[in-house]
């Protein structure tokens, strides 16, 4: 059997028709398959590779940490300098009330820990989340996903979870003294980049404060500069009680985190002791890579280029078949009339020929399959953006839409 056949046979599959793209290497904002074909990366591992692939500062940090130690003890028991330095750096870029970091392995685990923290701190059980949201697929995180299609096969899930309409004023009224937390994406990702009204978010924050409810923002996809600010909540003049991070947090390695005030986090240390624990959370290699990626992001000022690059995409992507473009920085949903149309465009973009030697790696959205996903590494060049847009427009025409 070849590698693809082995993949299909021995690697557990997540769908009946996986992409099965066999990659050999990746550099900056370009992927290369085993045949040597190049593909502009417009999805960055689903908002993971904000600093692209193979950034020299990230690789150097990984090599340096490799020579020191890897796993030495479960999370929270030993003082491990990569965790300490990274936690301090993250907190330096956050509001003063977000000053304590709990590192996990993934975004879903960050969601799980944050929900436990909310219940423990408030001594309440009710969790409000929103339709069209995505927070992970572990059982607790699955309970708050905003689509019954994904939930129904795995019930019973967590009780006392309310799924309300995102950006709906009626959701504000549902928050009361029985609510442990309100969990939402600052900007909804898998629904196709849905940006809420700033006034709605402010009212949500105000009601949470008035009722002692924890406001938890999921910035697992949207954080680390994707919107043109380090954190998306900065655009809305709000501050969460708990911030959820992952994806780009690890600089290409597995890492998640939930961040809160220390007085909240201390609730997990007693009654019971080890109220939340993880073996590999905050792995020293991941923290070293993540810190290097964050430093490079800030010091090289890539966030400053986001809005200009967003404008180039929007200016170039003009076609009658494109119904709309919803965007927030280098994060956009190109809407077509239906999912079949979108899929044909995606498939054509992946086709490499002598006439079109550079392919394009893109994707659709979980709750909006009629929308093409654009979430490239923030380091993507303007020339690559224009080439990518040309390829998308050609894909639309060649797909006979």
N, C-alpha and C positions, 0 to 999 in steps of 0.2 A: 504493500500500500504506500502511496505517496503521502506527503505531510498533510495535505488537505483531507484525504480519506481518513487518516489517523485522527485528525482533529474532529471530524464528524462522528467517528466511532467512539473515541475515548475521552473527549472533552465534553462535559455535560453541556447540552445545548439549551439556549434560552428561547428559541423560536423554531418553527418548522423550516425556515428559510433564512439561515444566517448569511451575512454578507460574505464570510469566508475569504476575505481579502488577506492575502499572505504577504506580510511586510518583512522587508529585510533590514532596513535602516531608516532613520529619520534625521533630518537636519533643519534647524530653524523652523520654517513654516512649510516644509516639503517632506512628503513621505515617498519612499521608494519600495517597489515590490520586488519579488525574487527574480523577476525578469529585467530589473533595472529601470522600469518605467517610473517616471516622476509624477506626483500628484500634489497639487497645492492643497494644503490642509485647511479646510474651512470649518472644522469642528473642534480641533485641538483636544481630541480625546474626551469630548463633551465638557468643555470649559475647564479642563485640567491643565493643559500646556499653555498657560498664559504667556510664559516666557519662551515658548517654542520648544524645540527638541534639541538637546545637546548643548545647552548654554554653557560656555566654559566655566563660569563661576559656580554653577550648580554641580558640574562634574568634578571640579576641583574640591568642593566641599565634601562630596561623597567620598572621594578617594582619601581625603584627609581623615574622615571619620572611620573609614574601613580599617585604617592602620591602627586605630585606637581600641575600639570595641564595638560589638554589635549588641545583641540582647544580653543583659546581665541580671535583670530582676524585674518582677512584675511592676507595672506602672505605679508610681507614687511612693515607693519605698526607698530607693536610692536617689541621691542627688546626681542627676545626669546633665552635664553642662549643655548639650544640644537642646534639651527640653527647657532648661532654665533660660538660656539666651533667647530662644525663640519666643517663649511666653512673654518675656520682658519686652521684646521688640514689637510683638503684636499689641500689647497693652499700650505701648508708647504711641501707637497710631489710632487708638480708640478713646472714646470718652472715659472720664475718670471712674465712672461706675462700672465699667467693663474692665476689671483689673485682675481677674483670676481665670486661668485657662485650664480646662480639663481636656487633655488630648485623648483621642480615640483612634480607631483604625480607619473609620469611614464616616461618611455623612449620615447614613442610617443609624449608626451607633451614637453619633452625636445627638440625633433626634431622640433616641431611646433614653440617653442619660439626662437630657434636658426635661423630658416629660416626667421622669422620676423626680428630678429636682423640684419641679413645679408642684407635684403632689406632696412631696415631703415638706416644702417650705410653707405652703398655704394650708396644708391639711384639708385639701379639697380634692375632688375626683374629676370634675367636669373639665373637658378639653374642647375648645372651639377651634375648628380648622375650616378650610374653605374648599368649595367645589372647584375642580380644575387644578388642585395643588398636587405636587409630588414631593414626598419627603423620604422615600426609601421603601424597601420591600421586606424588611424584617417585620415580625408580627405587630409590634407596637407602632412602628412607622407606617406599616400598611393600614393600620386602623385609622390613621388620619389622612391618608391619601384621598383626594377629592374625586374619586370616580369608582362607582360600584362595580364596574366591569372587572377591575383588578382585585377588589375586595371579596366579591361574593363567593369565590371558590374556596376561601380559607377561613370562613366564619366557623365558630364564634371568634371575634376579635375583642379588642378592649371595649368595655361598656362605657357609657356616659360620654361618648364622643359625638359632638354636634358638627355637621357639615353645613355651613352657611354659604351664601352667595358672596363671592369676592367683590369688593368695591360697592357693596350694597348698604345704604344707611340703616336698613333694618337689622343688620348684623350688630350694630352698635348697641341697640336696645336689648339684645340677647345676653350681653355681658352683665353679670351681677355678682353678688357676694358668694355664690356657689361655684363660680368659675375659677379653676386653678390657673389656667393659662389660655391665651389666644396664640395660636401657632399659625404663621403665614409666611409665604415667600414675599419678600419686599416687592419683587416684580415676579409675576408668575411665569415660570419657564416653559414647562411642557404643554401649557395651553397656547403657546405661540407668542410669547413676549407680551404679556398683558400688564400695562403700567397703571397702577391705581391713581385715583385722584388724591392730590396732596392733602386736601381738606379732610377726606375720609380717613386717611392714615393718622392725621392729627387728632381727629375725634376719637379714633380707636385708642390711641395712646392715652388721651385724657380719661376715657371711661375705664381703662385698665387701672390707671392710677387711683381713680376714685373708688374702685371696688376692691383694691388689693389684689388684682389679677396680674399675673406675670405676662408681659408682652414678649413673645419669642419670635424673632425674625430669622428665617432661613435664608442665608446668603450663600448657600453651598455652591450654587452656580454663578450667582451674580457678583460675588465679592472679588476683591483683589483687582480692582481697576477696570473691570469689563464695561462699566457704564460711563467711565470718564471721571469718576471719583474712586477713591480706594474702596469705600463701602457705599452701597446703593442708598442706605438710609440717610446718608448725608444730603441727598437731593431733597429730602422731605422734611428736614428739620425735626426729626424725632430721634429718640434714643431707646433701644430695646432694653429690657431687663436681662434677656438672654440672647446671645448671638450664636447662630449655628454656622460652622465653617467646614469645608472639606475641598474636594476637587483640586483647585490650584494651590491649596494650603501646603501640600507636600512637594511642590516643585517637580511633580512627575512621579513621586513615590506615594504609597498609601498613607493617608493621614486625614483625620477629622478632628473637630474640637467643638466644645460649647464653652462660651465665655460669659461670665456674670460677675457680680460684685462678690467679694470674698465672704461677706456675711451670708449670702445665699449658698455659696459653695460649701461653706463649713457645715451645712446641714447634712452633707453626705459623709461626714467623718465620724458620726456618733449616733447611737440608738437607731439602727445598728452600726457598729464599727464596720468599715468597708462597705458602706451603703451603696457604693458603685465602684466596680473594680474591673480592670482589663489587664491581660497579660502583655500584649504587644502594643497597646495604645501609646502613642508618643514615641515610637521606635526611634532610637538615636540617629539612625541613618536618614529616616524620613524627616526628622526635625532639622538635621544639618542641611539637607537639600532644600527644605521649605524656607529656612532662614536665608539661605543664599539666594533663592528665587525672589523672596520679598525684598531683600536689599537691592538686588539688581533692578527689580521693577521700579523702586522708588528712586534709586540713585541715577539710573539711566533715563528717568523721566518718560517712560513709555505711556503712562496714564495721560500725559499731556497731548499725546498724538491720537487718542481714541476718537474724539468728536470729529476731527478732520477726516479720519479714515472712514468713519460712519457716513459722512457727507459724500465721500467719493462713491461708496457703494450705492447710496440712494440716488445719486446723480446718474450713475452708469446703468443701473437696473431699470430701464424704461422699456416696457413691452406691453402690447394690448392684452396678452395672456396673463400678465401679473395683475391680480385684483387689488392688492395693497401690499405695502411693506410696513410692518410694525417693528420699530427698533428702539433700542436704548443703549447707545454706545455701540461697541463692536459685538452686538448681540441682536440678531434680527430674524424675523419670520417673513419669508417671501410667500405670499398667499396666492394659490392657484384655485381654480374652480372646484377641484375635487382631488382626492388622494391618488387616484390613478394617474392623473396628469403629473402631479408632483413626483410620483415614483418613476415615471418615464424620464423626466428631466434628470433626476438623481442617477438613474442607470446610465443615461447617455453621458453624463459628466464623468463617469468612471471608465468610459470606453476610450482606450488609447489606440490611435492609428498613426500612420506616417504623416497624415495631413494634420492631425491633432496630437502631437507627441506628448503634451502635458495634460494629464487628467486632473480631475477635481474631486476631492473627497468632501462630500456633504451628507446631509441626513434629513430626516423629518422629525416632527415632534410627537411625543407619546399621545397627547390628547388633541393634537391638531395635525393629523397626517396629511392634510392638504397643504401644509406649509413647509417650505424648505428652510432648513436651519443654517444660519451663518453665525459662527462663534469662533473665529480663527484665533491663533496666537496673536497677542497684542503687538508682537514684533513684525507681523506681516508687512511687507513693503507696499508702497503705493503701486508699483509696477505689477506686483502679484495680484493686488486687488483688481486692477483694470483687466488683467489677463483672466482672472477668475470670472469677472462679470461678462467678458466677451464669451467665455465658454458657456456660461449659464444661458445667455441669450441665444447662442447657437444651438444649445441643447433644446431650447423651446422650439426653435424653427425646425430643427431636424427631427424632432419627435412628432412633427405634423399636428401641432395642437390647434 
